Amino acid sequence: MEFRQFGNRFVLKLDKGEEILETLKQFCTEQNIKLGVVNGIGAVNKVTVGLFDPNTKKYHSSELTGLFEITNLSGNISTMKEETYLHLHINVADEKHHTYGGHLNAATISATGEIIIESINGEVDRQFSEEIGLNLFKF
């Protein structure tokens, strides 16, 4: 991974074989980014997406393998128990232009990832909600 910083924005280039969530979490921790916005595009060959069922309070995940373009990667950065917390969603398209998307659980870069992080001066923590079944913003 390589990056350049422009004020409160970071432009990242992820390399083949890097896992998106692991790489971004480590980057945010190293750069002390506690609150921010993530946007990106690129290509992956393995991605796990989830869908949250509010009735059962469980995620249903699907792993996709093959060649996929990231048509959109977006989400936010916050903290939970003083650790970096990423909440990202992803849409990917296959060679037939079928799209898949959902909550990003994992994804491995197959060619490159071009990601922009905008750091926000501040911190918002998260707390698990028994009622909802998710880690929600805690204000």
N, CA, C and O atoms as CSV, one atom per row, in Angstrom:
chain,resi,resn,atom,element,x,y,z
A,1,MET,N,N,0.841,-1.170,0.000
A,1,MET,CA,C,0.000,0.000,0.000
A,1,MET,C,C,0.887,1.234,0.000
A,1,MET,O,O,1.898,1.301,0.700
A,2,GLU,N,N,0.482,2.202,-0.801
A,2,GLU,CA,C,1.142,3.497,-0.813
A,2,GLU,C,C,0.067,4.557,-0.636
A,2,GLU,O,O,-1.104,4.326,-0.939
A,3,PHE,N,N,0.480,5.741,-0.134
A,3,PHE,CA,C,-0.496,6.811,0.029
A,3,PHE,C,C,0.184,8.169,-0.050
A,3,PHE,O,O,1.398,8.303,0.108
A,4,ARG,N,N,-0.649,9.164,-0.301
A,4,ARG,CA,C,-0.249,10.562,-0.217
A,4,ARG,C,C,-1.323,11.284,0.561
A,4,ARG,O,O,-2.507,10.959,0.473
A,5,GLN,N,N,-0.889,12.275,1.327
A,5,GLN,CA,C,-1.826,13.052,2.137
A,5,GLN,C,C,-1.941,14.450,1.567
A,5,GLN,O,O,-0.945,15.071,1.195
A,6,PHE,N,N,-3.186,14.942,1.503
A,6,PHE,CA,C,-3.495,16.289,1.054
A,6,PHE,C,C,-4.441,16.904,2.081
A,6,PHE,O,O,-5.653,16.701,2.006
A,7,GLY,N,N,-3.902,17.647,3.029
A,7,GLY,CA,C,-4.721,18.186,4.112
A,7,GLY,C,C,-5.294,17.054,4.930
A,7,GLY,O,O,-4.557,16.225,5.463
A,8,ASN,N,N,-6.629,17.017,5.030
A,8,ASN,CA,C,-7.279,15.955,5.808
A,8,ASN,C,C,-7.718,14.775,4.929
A,8,ASN,O,O,-8.476,13.912,5.371
A,9,ARG,N,N,-7.231,14.749,3.675
A,9,ARG,CA,C,-7.577,13.649,2.762
A,9,ARG,C,C,-6.345,12.788,2.488
A,9,ARG,O,O,-5.228,13.288,2.351
A,10,PHE,N,N,-6.586,11.484,2.413
A,10,PHE,CA,C,-5.535,10.522,2.128
A,10,PHE,C,C,-5.933,9.754,0.871
A,10,PHE,O,O,-7.045,9.232,0.781
A,11,VAL,N,N,-5.030,9.688,-0.091
A,11,VAL,CA,C,-5.258,8.940,-1.321
A,11,VAL,C,C,-4.388,7.687,-1.233
A,11,VAL,O,O,-3.162,7.778,-1.161
A,12,LEU,N,N,-5.031,6.513,-1.238
A,12,LEU,CA,C,-4.333,5.247,-1.044
A,12,LEU,C,C,-4.386,4.403,-2.295
A,12,LEU,O,O,-5.379,4.399,-3.022
A,13,LYS,N,N,-3.291,3.680,-2.538
A,13,LYS,CA,C,-3.240,2.668,-3.588
A,13,LYS,C,C,-2.969,1.336,-2.909
A,13,LYS,O,O,-1.875,1.104,-2.395
A,14,LEU,N,N,-3.972,0.457,-2.909
A,14,LEU,CA,C,-3.804,-0.877,-2.347
A,14,LEU,C,C,-3.264,-1.793,-3.428
A,14,LEU,O,O,-3.609,-1.654,-4.602
A,15,ASP,N,N,-2.421,-2.726,-3.030
A,15,ASP,CA,C,-1.754,-3.618,-3.964
A,15,ASP,C,C,-2.421,-4.987,-4.034
A,15,ASP,O,O,-3.172,-5.384,-3.143
A,16,LYS,N,N,-2.121,-5.692,-5.120
A,16,LYS,CA,C,-2.612,-7.047,-5.332
A,16,LYS,C,C,-2.311,-7.896,-4.096
A,16,LYS,O,O,-1.193,-7.894,-3.581
A,17,GLY,N,N,-3.331,-8.621,-3.631
A,17,GLY,CA,C,-3.183,-9.522,-2.486
A,17,GLY,C,C,-3.530,-8.904,-1.151
A,17,GLY,O,O,-3.682,-9.625,-0.165
A,18,GLU,N,N,-3.662,-7.581,-1.088
A,18,GLU,CA,C,-3.992,-6.948,0.193
A,18,GLU,C,C,-5.481,-7.114,0.489
A,18,GLU,O,O,-6.319,-7.037,-0.408
A,19,GLU,N,N,-5.788,-7.342,1.754
A,19,GLU,CA,C,-7.175,-7.439,2.203
A,19,GLU,C,C,-7.615,-6.034,2.595
A,19,GLU,O,O,-6.940,-5.370,3.381
A,20,ILE,N,N,-8.724,-5.584,2.061
A,20,ILE,CA,C,-9.151,-4.191,2.208
A,20,ILE,C,C,-9.353,-3.796,3.666
A,20,ILE,O,O,-8.758,-2.818,4.120
A,21,LEU,N,N,-10.171,-4.525,4.406
A,21,LEU,CA,C,-10.472,-4.128,5.781
A,21,LEU,C,C,-9.234,-4.127,6.676
A,21,LEU,O,O,-9.025,-3.191,7.447
A,22,GLU,N,N,-8.422,-5.165,6.575
A,22,GLU,CA,C,-7.206,-5.230,7.392
A,22,GLU,C,C,-6.276,-4.064,7.079
A,22,GLU,O,O,-5.752,-3.420,7.987
A,23,THR,N,N,-6.075,-3.796,5.794
A,23,THR,CA,C,-5.168,-2.731,5.369
A,23,THR,C,C,-5.671,-1.374,5.827
A,23,THR,O,O,-4.894,-0.568,6.339
A,24,LEU,N,N,-6.967,-1.108,5.651
A,24,LEU,CA,C,-7.516,0.197,6.035
A,24,LEU,C,C,-7.532,0.374,7.545
A,24,LEU,O,O,-7.267,1.470,8.040
A,25,LYS,N,N,-7.836,-0.678,8.278
A,25,LYS,CA,C,-7.838,-0.575,9.743
A,25,LYS,C,C,-6.437,-0.252,10.254
A,25,LYS,O,O,-6.269,0.620,11.107
A,26,GLN,N,N,-5.445,-0.949,9.739
A,26,GLN,CA,C,-4.061,-0.695,10.145
A,26,GLN,C,C,-3.643,0.726,9.772
A,26,GLN,O,O,-2.995,1.411,10.564
A,27,PHE,N,N,-4.010,1.168,8.573
A,27,PHE,CA,C,-3.674,2.518,8.122
A,27,PHE,C,C,-4.294,3.570,9.040
A,27,PHE,O,O,-3.611,4.498,9.475
A,28,CYS,N,N,-5.581,3.427,9.334
A,28,CYS,CA,C,-6.268,4.401,10.192
A,28,CYS,C,C,-5.661,4.435,11.587
A,28,CYS,O,O,-5.527,5.506,12.180
A,29,THR,N,N,-5.295,3.276,12.112
A,29,THR,CA,C,-4.667,3.215,13.430
A,29,THR,C,C,-3.320,3.931,13.400
A,29,THR,O,O,-3.020,4.728,14.288
A,30,GLU,N,N,-2.507,3.649,12.382
A,30,GLU,CA,C,-1.183,4.275,12.266
A,30,GLU,C,C,-1.268,5.786,12.069
A,30,GLU,O,O,-0.426,6.527,12.576
A,31,GLN,N,N,-2.280,6.243,11.336
A,31,GLN,CA,C,-2.434,7.670,11.049
A,31,GLN,C,C,-3.289,8.382,12.098
A,31,GLN,O,O,-3.530,9.585,11.993
A,32,ASN,N,N,-3.745,7.643,13.106
A,32,ASN,CA,C,-4.575,8.189,14.183
A,32,ASN,C,C,-5.872,8.817,13.657
A,32,ASN,O,O,-6.305,9.867,14.133
A,33,ILE,N,N,-6.480,8.155,12.667
A,33,ILE,CA,C,-7.762,8.605,12.124
A,33,ILE,C,C,-8.854,7.928,12.941
A,33,ILE,O,O,-9.016,6.710,12.883
A,34,LYS,N,N,-9.602,8.721,13.700
A,34,LYS,CA,C,-10.632,8.183,14.586
A,34,LYS,C,C,-12.044,8.412,14.054
A,34,LYS,O,O,-13.007,7.829,14.552
A,35,LEU,N,N,-12.158,9.269,13.036
A,35,LEU,CA,C,-13.458,9.567,12.443
A,35,LEU,C,C,-13.217,9.957,10.995
A,35,LEU,O,O,-12.330,10.759,10.706
A,36,GLY,N,N,-14.006,9.391,10.079
A,36,GLY,CA,C,-13.789,9.725,8.682
A,36,GLY,C,C,-14.756,9.036,7.748
A,36,GLY,O,O,-15.654,8.297,8.153
A,37,VAL,N,N,-14.524,9.318,6.460
A,37,VAL,CA,C,-15.346,8.791,5.375
A,37,VAL,C,C,-14.432,8.061,4.399
A,37,VAL,O,O,-13.315,8.504,4.133
A,38,VAL,N,N,-14.916,6.933,3.863
A,38,VAL,CA,C,-14.148,6.115,2.933
A,38,VAL,C,C,-14.908,6.004,1.617
A,38,VAL,O,O,-16.116,5.768,1.607
A,39,ASN,N,N,-14.189,6.175,0.501
A,39,ASN,CA,C,-14.739,5.947,-0.837
A,39,ASN,C,C,-13.674,5.256,-1.669
A,39,ASN,O,O,-12.487,5.549,-1.526
A,40,GLY,N,N,-14.092,4.330,-2.549
A,40,GLY,CA,C,-13.087,3.675,-3.356
A,40,GLY,C,C,-13.627,2.885,-4.523
A,40,GLY,O,O,-14.822,2.616,-4.643
A,41,ILE,N,N,-12.672,2.520,-5.393
A,41,ILE,CA,C,-12.928,1.657,-6.543
A,41,ILE,C,C,-11.737,0.721,-6.670
A,41,ILE,O,O,-10.773,0.843,-5.914
A,42,GLY,N,N,-11.787,-0.201,-7.607
A,42,GLY,CA,C,-10.666,-1.104,-7.823
A,42,GLY,C,C,-11.150,-2.448,-8.336
A,42,GLY,O,O,-12.188,-2.550,-8.991
A,43,ALA,N,N,-10.364,-3.487,-8.020
A,43,ALA,CA,C,-10.698,-4.832,-8.477
A,43,ALA,C,C,-10.358,-5.838,-7.385
A,43,ALA,O,O,-9.334,-5.721,-6.712
A,44,VAL,N,N,-11.237,-6.833,-7.220
A,44,VAL,CA,C,-11.040,-7.889,-6.234
A,44,VAL,C,C,-11.296,-9.249,-6.879
A,44,VAL,O,O,-11.996,-9.354,-7.886
A,45,ASN,N,N,-10.709,-10.296,-6.273
A,45,ASN,CA,C,-10.978,-11.643,-6.768
A,45,ASN,C,C,-11.648,-12.522,-5.712
A,45,ASN,O,O,-11.983,-13.680,-5.961
A,46,LYS,N,N,-11.833,-11.943,-4.536
A,46,LYS,CA,C,-12.539,-12.654,-3.468
A,46,LYS,C,C,-13.183,-11.592,-2.587
A,46,LYS,O,O,-12.510,-10.669,-2.128
A,47,VAL,N,N,-14.477,-11.721,-2.353
A,47,VAL,CA,C,-15.187,-10.745,-1.530
A,47,VAL,C,C,-16.288,-11.457,-0.751
A,47,VAL,O,O,-16.983,-12.325,-1.278
A,48,THR,N,N,-16.428,-11.071,0.512
A,48,THR,CA,C,-17.508,-11.593,1.340
A,48,THR,C,C,-18.404,-10.427,1.726
A,48,THR,O,O,-17.955,-9.467,2.352
A,49,VAL,N,N,-19.681,-10.517,1.345
A,49,VAL,CA,C,-20.648,-9.470,1.646
A,49,VAL,C,C,-21.725,-10.024,2.556
A,49,VAL,O,O,-22.055,-11.209,2.514
A,50,GLY,N,N,-22.267,-9.133,3.383
A,50,GLY,CA,C,-23.285,-9.560,4.321
A,50,GLY,C,C,-24.551,-8.725,4.217
A,50,GLY,O,O,-24.549,-7.597,3.723
A,51,LEU,N,N,-25.616,-9.316,4.696
A,51,LEU,CA,C,-26.906,-8.642,4.795
A,51,LEU,C,C,-27.417,-8.881,6.207
A,51,LEU,O,O,-27.519,-10.025,6.651
A,52,PHE,N,N,-27.739,-7.797,6.915
A,52,PHE,CA,C,-28.222,-7.903,8.283
A,52,PHE,C,C,-29.726,-8.112,8.292
A,52,PHE,O,O,-30.468,-7.377,7.641
A,53,ASP,N,N,-30.172,-9.119,9.034
A,53,ASP,CA,C,-31.591,-9.400,9.205
A,53,ASP,C,C,-32.013,-8.859,10.571
A,53,ASP,O,O,-31.647,-9.436,11.595
A,54,PRO,N,N,-32.781,-7.752,10.608
A,54,PRO,CA,C,-33.165,-7.173,11.892
A,54,PRO,C,C,-34.099,-8.057,12.714
A,54,PRO,O,O,-34.214,-7.867,13.925
A,55,ASN,N,N,-34.766,-9.015,12.082
A,55,ASN,CA,C,-35.656,-9.912,12.824
A,55,ASN,C,C,-34.879,-10.928,13.654
A,55,ASN,O,O,-35.232,-11.212,14.799
A,56,THR,N,N,-33.812,-11.475,13.060
A,56,THR,CA,C,-33.004,-12.471,13.777
A,56,THR,C,C,-31.768,-11.847,14.416
A,56,THR,O,O,-31.089,-12.482,15.223
A,57,LYS,N,N,-31.479,-10.588,14.046
A,57,LYS,CA,C,-30.292,-9.868,14.525
A,57,LYS,C,C,-29.011,-10.602,14.140
A,57,LYS,O,O,-28.061,-10.657,14.921
A,58,LYS,N,N,-28.990,-11.170,12.923
A,58,LYS,CA,C,-27.829,-11.892,12.427
A,58,LYS,C,C,-27.502,-11.454,11.005
A,58,LYS,O,O,-28.371,-11.054,10.231
A,59,TYR,N,N,-26.207,-11.546,10.694
A,59,TYR,CA,C,-25.750,-11.304,9.329
A,59,TYR,C,C,-25.790,-12.604,8.544
A,59,TYR,O,O,-25.454,-13.668,9.063
A,60,HIS,N,N,-26.204,-12.507,7.294
A,60,HIS,CA,C,-26.138,-13.612,6.353
A,60,HIS,C,C,-25.082,-13.218,5.333
A,60,HIS,O,O,-25.237,-12.225,4.622
A,61,SER,N,N,-24.012,-13.994,5.262
A,61,SER,CA,C,-22.888,-13.640,4.411
A,61,SER,C,C,-22.758,-14.590,3.234
A,61,SER,O,O,-23.111,-15.767,3.308
A,62,SER,N,N,-22.235,-14.034,2.136
A,62,SER,CA,C,-21.943,-14.817,0.941
A,62,SER,C,C,-20.541,-14.474,0.475
A,62,SER,O,O,-20.158,-13.306,0.422
A,63,GLU,N,N,-19.778,-15.509,0.138
A,63,GLU,CA,C,-18.441,-15.300,-0.405
A,63,GLU,C,C,-18.486,-15.471,-1.917
A,63,GLU,O,O,-19.021,-16.454,-2.430
A,64,LEU,N,N,-17.922,-14.511,-2.610
A,64,LEU,CA,C,-17.861,-14.544,-4.068
A,64,LEU,C,C,-16.402,-14.636,-4.482
A,64,LEU,O,O,-15.556,-13.922,-3.943
A,65,THR,N,N,-16.102,-15.513,-5.437
A,65,THR,CA,C,-14.750,-15.607,-5.984
A,65,THR,C,C,-14.827,-15.470,-7.497
A,65,THR,O,O,-15.801,-15.891,-8.121
A,66,GLY,N,N,-13.803,-14.885,-8.071
A,66,GLY,CA,C,-13.756,-14.636,-9.510
A,66,GLY,C,C,-13.216,-13.240,-9.755
A,66,GLY,O,O,-12.609,-12.638,-8.869
A,67,LEU,N,N,-13.434,-12.731,-10.939
A,67,LEU,CA,C,-12.974,-11.384,-11.280
A,67,LEU,C,C,-14.116,-10.399,-11.075
A,67,LEU,O,O,-15.189,-10.547,-11.660
A,68,PHE,N,N,-13.877,-9.399,-10.244
A,68,PHE,CA,C,-14.894,-8.402,-9.935
A,68,PHE,C,C,-14.288,-7.003,-9.938
A,68,PHE,O,O,-13.193,-6.784,-9.421
A,69,GLU,N,N,-15.016,-6.067,-10.525
A,69,GLU,CA,C,-14.686,-4.657,-10.413
A,69,GLU,C,C,-15.447,-4.095,-9.219
A,69,GLU,O,O,-16.631,-4.382,-9.038
A,70,ILE,N,N,-14.771,-3.303,-8.415
A,70,ILE,CA,C,-15.463,-2.591,-7.341
A,70,ILE,C,C,-16.122,-1.380,-7.991
A,70,ILE,O,O,-15.437,-0.451,-8.420
A,71,THR,N,N,-17.439,-1.390,-8.063
A,71,THR,CA,C,-18.144,-0.248,-8.639
A,71,THR,C,C,-18.390,0.830,-7.598
A,71,THR,O,O,-18.598,1.996,-7.933
A,72,ASN,N,N,-18.364,0.430,-6.326
A,72,ASN,CA,C,-18.461,1.403,-5.236
A,72,ASN,C,C,-18.044,0.752,-3.925
A,72,ASN,O,O,-18.480,-0.347,-3.582
A,73,LEU,N,N,-17.196,1.458,-3.213
A,73,LEU,CA,C,-16.829,1.102,-1.848
A,73,LEU,C,C,-17.047,2.363,-1.043
A,73,LEU,O,O,-16.455,3.399,-1.346
A,74,SER,N,N,-17.887,2.296,-0.021
A,74,SER,CA,C,-18.146,3.500,0.767
A,74,SER,C,C,-18.462,3.110,2.207
A,74,SER,O,O,-18.893,1.993,2.494
A,75,GLY,N,N,-18.237,4.059,3.090
A,75,GLY,CA,C,-18.531,3.809,4.485
A,75,GLY,C,C,-17.898,4.838,5.389
A,75,GLY,O,O,-17.540,5.937,4.966
A,76,ASN,N,N,-17.766,4.451,6.659
A,76,ASN,CA,C,-17.247,5.403,7.630
A,76,ASN,C,C,-16.257,4.761,8.582
A,76,ASN,O,O,-16.170,3.541,8.716
A,77,ILE,N,N,-15.521,5.634,9.229
A,77,ILE,CA,C,-14.535,5.256,10.227
A,77,ILE,C,C,-14.992,5.855,11.552
A,77,ILE,O,O,-15.353,7.030,11.623
A,78,SER,N,N,-14.974,5.046,12.587
A,78,SER,CA,C,-15.257,5.528,13.935
A,78,SER,C,C,-14.388,4.707,14.882
A,78,SER,O,O,-13.408,4.098,14.454
A,79,THR,N,N,-14.740,4.689,16.158
A,79,THR,CA,C,-14.013,3.877,17.130
A,79,THR,C,C,-15.010,3.060,17.941
A,79,THR,O,O,-16.191,3.392,18.034
A,80,MET,N,N,-14.495,1.980,18.524
A,80,MET,CA,C,-15.270,1.200,19.479
A,80,MET,C,C,-14.276,0.656,20.493
A,80,MET,O,O,-13.332,-0.052,20.143
A,81,LYS,N,N,-14.501,0.995,21.736
A,81,LYS,CA,C,-13.587,0.595,22.819
A,81,LYS,C,C,-12.149,1.013,22.493
A,81,LYS,O,O,-11.200,0.256,22.693
A,82,GLU,N,N,-12.022,2.251,21.981
A,82,GLU,CA,C,-10.736,2.883,21.677
A,82,GLU,C,C,-9.970,2.235,20.530
A,82,GLU,O,O,-8.775,2.488,20.375
A,83,GLU,N,N,-10.628,1.408,19.725
A,83,GLU,CA,C,-9.998,0.802,18.555
A,83,GLU,C,C,-10.695,1.287,17.294
A,83,GLU,O,O,-11.875,1.637,17.312
A,84,THR,N,N,-9.941,1.300,16.196
A,84,THR,CA,C,-10.494,1.688,14.898
A,84,THR,C,C,-11.640,0.756,14.530
A,84,THR,O,O,-11.527,-0.463,14.656
A,85,TYR,N,N,-12.757,1.348,14.070
A,85,TYR,CA,C,-13.934,0.581,13.671
A,85,TYR,C,C,-14.329,1.047,12.275
A,85,TYR,O,O,-14.646,2.219,12.070
A,86,LEU,N,N,-14.308,0.129,11.321
A,86,LEU,CA,C,-14.704,0.437,9.944
A,86,LEU,C,C,-16.080,-0.151,9.665
A,86,LEU,O,O,-16.342,-1.315,9.967
A,87,HIS,N,N,-16.945,0.656,9.092
A,87,HIS,CA,C,-18.256,0.184,8.643
A,87,HIS,C,C,-18.339,0.513,7.160
A,87,HIS,O,O,-18.594,1.654,6.775
A,88,LEU,N,N,-18.117,-0.518,6.325
A,88,LEU,CA,C,-18.041,-0.327,4.879
A,88,LEU,C,C,-19.064,-1.190,4.147
A,88,LEU,O,O,-19.395,-2.298,4.567
A,89,HIS,N,N,-19.544,-0.645,3.053
A,89,HIS,CA,C,-20.400,-1.391,2.127
A,89,HIS,C,C,-19.690,-1.420,0.782
A,89,HIS,O,O,-18.895,-0.534,0.467
A,90,ILE,N,N,-19.985,-2.447,-0.005
A,90,ILE,CA,C,-19.321,-2.607,-1.294
A,90,ILE,C,C,-20.316,-3.094,-2.342
A,90,ILE,O,O,-21.231,-3.863,-2.047
A,91,ASN,N,N,-20.116,-2.631,-3.561
A,91,ASN,CA,C,-20.806,-3.166,-4.732
A,91,ASN,C,C,-19.728,-3.620,-5.702
A,91,ASN,O,O,-18.768,-2.893,-5.958
A,92,VAL,N,N,-19.888,-4.825,-6.240
A,92,VAL,CA,C,-18.945,-5.353,-7.219
A,92,VAL,C,C,-19.722,-5.865,-8.428
A,92,VAL,O,O,-20.884,-6.256,-8.317
A,93,ALA,N,N,-19.052,-5.853,-9.595
A,93,ALA,CA,C,-19.667,-6.338,-10.829
A,93,ALA,C,C,-18.771,-7.405,-11.446
A,93,ALA,O,O,-17.548,-7.269,-11.463
A,94,ASP,N,N,-19.393,-8.471,-11.953
A,94,ASP,CA,C,-18.625,-9.537,-12.606
A,94,ASP,C,C,-18.499,-9.265,-14.102
A,94,ASP,O,O,-18.914,-8.212,-14.587
A,95,GLU,N,N,-17.918,-10.233,-14.836
A,95,GLU,CA,C,-17.665,-10.042,-16.267
A,95,GLU,C,C,-18.940,-9.939,-17.096
A,95,GLU,O,O,-18.896,-9.466,-18.231
A,96,LYS,N,N,-20.072,-10.372,-16.554
A,96,LYS,CA,C,-21.354,-10.250,-17.252
A,96,LYS,C,C,-22.123,-9.026,-16.761
A,96,LYS,O,O,-23.291,-8.837,-17.102
A,97,HIS,N,N,-21.461,-8.203,-15.962
A,97,HIS,CA,C,-22.027,-6.965,-15.425
A,97,HIS,C,C,-23.145,-7.200,-14.416
A,97,HIS,O,O,-23.968,-6.318,-14.171
A,98,HIS,N,N,-23.166,-8.400,-13.832
A,98,HIS,CA,C,-24.075,-8.664,-12.710
A,98,HIS,C,C,-23.445,-8.032,-11.480
A,98,HIS,O,O,-22.242,-8.153,-11.250
A,99,THR,N,N,-24.269,-7.359,-10.697
A,99,THR,CA,C,-23.731,-6.679,-9.520
A,99,THR,C,C,-24.187,-7.375,-8.242
A,99,THR,O,O,-25.268,-7.960,-8.166
A,100,TYR,N,N,-23.311,-7.282,-7.241
A,100,TYR,CA,C,-23.559,-7.849,-5.926
A,100,TYR,C,C,-23.113,-6.818,-4.911
A,100,TYR,O,O,-22.171,-6.065,-5.156
A,101,GLY,N,N,-23.777,-6.780,-3.784
A,101,GLY,CA,C,-23.362,-5.796,-2.800
A,101,GLY,C,C,-23.890,-6.101,-1.425
A,101,GLY,O,O,-24.730,-6.979,-1.227
A,102,GLY,N,N,-23.369,-5.342,-0.478
A,102,GLY,CA,C,-23.795,-5.467,0.898
A,102,GLY,C,C,-22.720,-4.970,1.838
A,102,GLY,O,O,-21.791,-4.269,1.438
A,103,HIS,N,N,-22.865,-5.345,3.092
A,103,HIS,CA,C,-21.883,-5.003,4.115
A,103,HIS,C,C,-20.589,-5.744,3.802
A,103,HIS,O,O,-20.608,-6.951,3.559
A,104,LEU,N,N,-19.464,-5.030,3.806
A,104,LEU,CA,C,-18.185,-5.654,3.485
A,104,LEU,C,C,-17.619,-6.383,4.696
A,104,LEU,O,O,-17.324,-5.772,5.723
A,105,ASN,N,N,-17.473,-7.698,4.562
A,105,ASN,CA,C,-16.846,-8.516,5.602
A,105,ASN,C,C,-15.378,-8.766,5.290
A,105,ASN,O,O,-14.557,-8.833,6.205
A,106,ALA,N,N,-15.038,-8.905,4.020
A,106,ALA,CA,C,-13.660,-9.137,3.598
A,106,ALA,C,C,-13.583,-9.002,2.085
A,106,ALA,O,O,-14.557,-9.266,1.381
A,107,ALA,N,N,-12.413,-8.587,1.583
A,107,ALA,CA,C,-12.194,-8.516,0.137
A,107,ALA,C,C,-10.702,-8.454,-0.125
A,107,ALA,O,O,-9.966,-7.738,0.554
A,108,THR,N,N,-10.265,-9.217,-1.122
A,108,THR,CA,C,-8.854,-9.270,-1.479
A,108,THR,C,C,-8.651,-8.606,-2.839
A,108,THR,O,O,-9.313,-8.949,-3.818
A,109,ILE,N,N,-7.729,-7.657,-2.879
A,109,ILE,CA,C,-7.425,-6.928,-4.108
A,109,ILE,C,C,-6.806,-7.879,-5.137
A,109,ILE,O,O,-5.903,-8.650,-4.811
A,110,SER,N,N,-7.302,-7.819,-6.391
A,110,SER,CA,C,-6.754,-8.653,-7.466
A,110,SER,C,C,-5.836,-7.860,-8.392
A,110,SER,O,O,-4.960,-8.444,-9.029
A,111,ALA,N,N,-6.016,-6.566,-8.479
A,111,ALA,CA,C,-5.181,-5.729,-9.345
A,111,ALA,C,C,-4.734,-4.484,-8.576
A,111,ALA,O,O,-3.545,-4.290,-8.323
A,112,THR,N,N,-5.699,-3.650,-8.213
A,112,THR,CA,C,-5.399,-2.452,-7.433
A,112,THR,C,C,-6.659,-1.978,-6.727
A,112,THR,O,O,-7.775,-2.336,-7.105
A,113,GLY,N,N,-6.464,-1.184,-5.718
A,113,GLY,CA,C,-7.559,-0.511,-5.035
A,113,GLY,C,C,-7.206,0.953,-4.915
A,113,GLY,O,O,-6.113,1.295,-4.464
A,114,GLU,N,N,-8.122,1.824,-5.314
A,114,GLU,CA,C,-7.915,3.267,-5.235
A,114,GLU,C,C,-8.922,3.813,-4.245
A,114,GLU,O,O,-10.120,3.880,-4.522
A,115,ILE,N,N,-8.419,4.199,-3.090
A,115,ILE,CA,C,-9.299,4.555,-1.982
A,115,ILE,C,C,-8.947,5.939,-1.461
A,115,ILE,O,O,-7.775,6.287,-1.322
A,116,ILE,N,N,-9.970,6.713,-1.179
A,116,ILE,CA,C,-9.791,8.036,-0.591
A,116,ILE,C,C,-10.449,8.043,0.780
A,116,ILE,O,O,-11.614,7.676,0.938
A,117,ILE,N,N,-9.670,8.471,1.765
A,117,ILE,CA,C,-10.168,8.611,3.125
A,117,ILE,C,C,-10.158,10.088,3.472
A,117,ILE,O,O,-9.139,10.764,3.328
A,118,GLU,N,N,-11.294,10.581,3.928
A,118,GLU,CA,C,-11.365,11.951,4.437
A,118,GLU,C,C,-11.462,11.869,5.949
A,118,GLU,O,O,-12.437,11.349,6.492
A,119,SER,N,N,-10.452,12.383,6.620
A,119,SER,CA,C,-10.414,12.382,8.070
A,119,SER,C,C,-11.228,13.554,8.603
A,119,SER,O,O,-11.117,14.674,8.104
A,120,ILE,N,N,-12.041,13.293,9.609
A,120,ILE,CA,C,-12.846,14.326,10.256
A,120,ILE,C,C,-12.254,14.557,11.642
A,120,ILE,O,O,-12.004,13.609,12.386
A,121,ASN,N,N,-12.035,15.807,11.975
A,121,ASN,CA,C,-11.461,16.150,13.270
A,121,ASN,C,C,-12.507,15.867,14.354
A,121,ASN,O,O,-13.482,16.607,14.492
A,122,GLY,N,N,-12.301,14.812,15.105
A,122,GLY,CA,C,-13.232,14.441,16.168
A,122,GLY,C,C,-13.205,12.947,16.381
A,122,GLY,O,O,-12.382,12.230,15.811
A,123,GLU,N,N,-14.126,12.491,17.216
A,123,GLU,CA,C,-14.222,11.064,17.499
A,123,GLU,C,C,-15.666,10.732,17.854
A,123,GLU,O,O,-16.306,11.426,18.644
A,124,VAL,N,N,-16.160,9.658,17.255
A,124,VAL,CA,C,-17.478,9.121,17.594
A,124,VAL,C,C,-17.271,7.645,17.902
A,124,VAL,O,O,-16.725,6.901,17.088
A,125,ASP,N,N,-17.707,7.233,19.074
A,125,ASP,CA,C,-17.552,5.858,19.503
A,125,ASP,C,C,-18.794,5.053,19.116
A,125,ASP,O,O,-19.807,5.613,18.698
A,126,ARG,N,N,-18.699,3.758,19.262
A,126,ARG,CA,C,-19.827,2.859,19.004
A,126,ARG,C,C,-20.097,2.021,20.239
A,126,ARG,O,O,-19.226,1.793,21.079
A,127,GLN,N,N,-21.349,1.569,20.313
A,127,GLN,CA,C,-21.763,0.710,21.423
A,127,GLN,C,C,-22.759,-0.296,20.880
A,127,GLN,O,O,-23.599,0.041,20.045
A,128,PHE,N,N,-22.664,-1.530,21.352
A,128,PHE,CA,C,-23.592,-2.563,20.910
A,128,PHE,C,C,-24.979,-2.285,21.451
A,128,PHE,O,O,-25.144,-2.000,22.637
A,129,SER,N,N,-25.982,-2.368,20.581
A,129,SER,CA,C,-27.383,-2.197,20.948
A,129,SER,C,C,-28.048,-3.574,21.009
A,129,SER,O,O,-28.173,-4.259,19.994
A,130,GLU,N,N,-28.464,-3.961,22.192
A,130,GLU,CA,C,-29.177,-5.238,22.352
A,130,GLU,C,C,-30.478,-5.220,21.550
A,130,GLU,O,O,-30.861,-6.221,20.945
A,131,GLU,N,N,-31.147,-4.073,21.556
A,131,GLU,CA,C,-32.432,-3.948,20.859
A,131,GLU,C,C,-32.280,-4.152,19.360
A,131,GLU,O,O,-33.071,-4.875,18.754
A,132,ILE,N,N,-31.291,-3.534,18.760
A,132,ILE,CA,C,-31.097,-3.593,17.304
A,132,ILE,C,C,-30.238,-4.783,16.895
A,132,ILE,O,O,-30.498,-5.430,15.880
A,133,GLY,N,N,-29.215,-5.064,17.694
A,133,GLY,CA,C,-28.303,-6.150,17.374
A,133,GLY,C,C,-27.075,-5.726,16.601
A,133,GLY,O,O,-26.386,-6.556,16.007
A,134,LEU,N,N,-26.797,-4.413,16.610
A,134,LEU,CA,C,-25.658,-3.852,15.876
A,134,LEU,C,C,-24.852,-2.913,16.765
A,134,LEU,O,O,-25.324,-2.450,17.803
A,135,ASN,N,N,-23.621,-2.643,16.329
A,135,ASN,CA,C,-22.791,-1.634,16.976
A,135,ASN,C,C,-23.157,-0.273,16.393
A,135,ASN,O,O,-22.822,0.030,15.247
A,136,LEU,N,N,-23.846,0.544,17.188
A,136,LEU,CA,C,-24.370,1.824,16.710
A,136,LEU,C,C,-23.517,2.986,17.222
A,136,LEU,O,O,-22.822,2.876,18.232
A,137,PHE,N,N,-23.593,4.118,16.482
A,137,PHE,CA,C,-22.944,5.334,16.963
A,137,PHE,C,C,-23.418,5.635,18.365
A,137,PHE,O,O,-24.596,5.464,18.678
A,138,LYS,N,N,-22.508,6.081,19.211
A,138,LYS,CA,C,-22.818,6.462,20.584
A,138,LYS,C,C,-22.461,7.943,20.733
A,138,LYS,O,O,-21.287,8.312,20.702
A,139,PHE,N,N,-23.481,8.782,20.894
A,139,PHE,CA,C,-23.239,10.224,21.022
A,139,PHE,C,C,-23.393,10.658,22.473
A,139,PHE,O,O,-23.229,11.837,22.786
